[in-house]
Amino acid sequence: MSTSEHTTSVDVITGNEPGSSVAAAAARPATGVDGAAECEPLLIIRPTSGWAALNLAEIWPYRDLLWTLAARDIKVRYKQTALGVIWVILQPLLAAGIFSFVFGKVAKLPSDGLPYILFSYAGLQAWGLFNKVLNSTSSSLVGNGHLISKVYFPRLILPLSSLPTILLDFAIAMAMMAVLLVIYKVTPGWGLLLLPVWMVILMALAMGVGLWTAALMVEYRDVGYVLPVALQMLMYASPVAYAVSAVPAQYRTMFYLNPVSGPLDAFRWSLLGSGSLEWWSIGWSAVLAAAALVVGAFMFKKMERKFADIV
């Protein structure tokens, strides 16, 4: 695929494709051999610049491709595995057990009066959602390089196609969360209704950063080595395995400047009723998430023209 394919916005008008991305419902008449008028496809090539380069509407005609790629990811994920979807539950459950021993028994950190395994498992669900979206989005282009170099489609389809798989894993793991709530006799309050809000903030933040890192990873594979280390450091700088109450009061404002801390703590509050909501931190995280998503999408589209030549 040549570079010129990605430097312009291409619309094909045939006059009979209502679902296609077109600029006008018109076609140029042509005269056939028998003199009858025929409908000749008209190719319109426009330069893309500024915010118009996003052109998110072009994703809709390719929605079938998005669902096909999502179904492929789900099948590949659990193909030829002895335990199948149990891994989705087992991994955070084992991690919660380790955190309970290290932070609860050895370090004796507070868990807001809750069983430590329940406390840490809830934190791991929020962190896992953020972590998986960011990792999947970042590797989506490099992992599908064979598609990018052979056929044209909106490249945003690739990072978006990973979301259904992540949400399915999240739903399965949350079923185990419900079992733990029953075992430890913890009843969520009305805050459970706000749980989707915290999920959206975390996913938007991860997607925004992931779109940028995905574009960078095509040209600089070093990003793939730096990202896991950065995420590991960010996890310990966030209230995943410990309560915010364990952070000294003089450092909490700086601690909440971490955009993951606010929604992650709010996620646990919605499920367990522990801790308290810091609305300024949640607002700060929401603003950063929205900005990261818009800027990340714009940078992704701006660098898109190079993908087929480099990947």
Secondary structure, 3 states (H helix, E strand, C coil): CCHHHCCEEEEEECCCCCCCCCCCCCCEEEECCCCCEEEECEEEEEECCHHHHCCHHHHHHHHHHHHHHHHHHHHHHHCCCCCCCHHHHHHHHHHHHHHHHHHHHHCCCCCCCCCHHHHHHHHHHHHHHHHHHHHHHHHHHHHCHHHHCCCCCCCCHHHHCCHHHHHHHHHHHHHHHHHHHHHCCCCCCHHHHHHHHHHHHHHHHHHHHHHHHHHHHHHCCCHHHHHHHHHHHHHHCCCCCCCHHHCCHHHHHHHHCCCCHHHHHHHHHHHHCCCCCCHHHHHHHHHHHHHHHHHHHHHHHHHHHHHHHHC
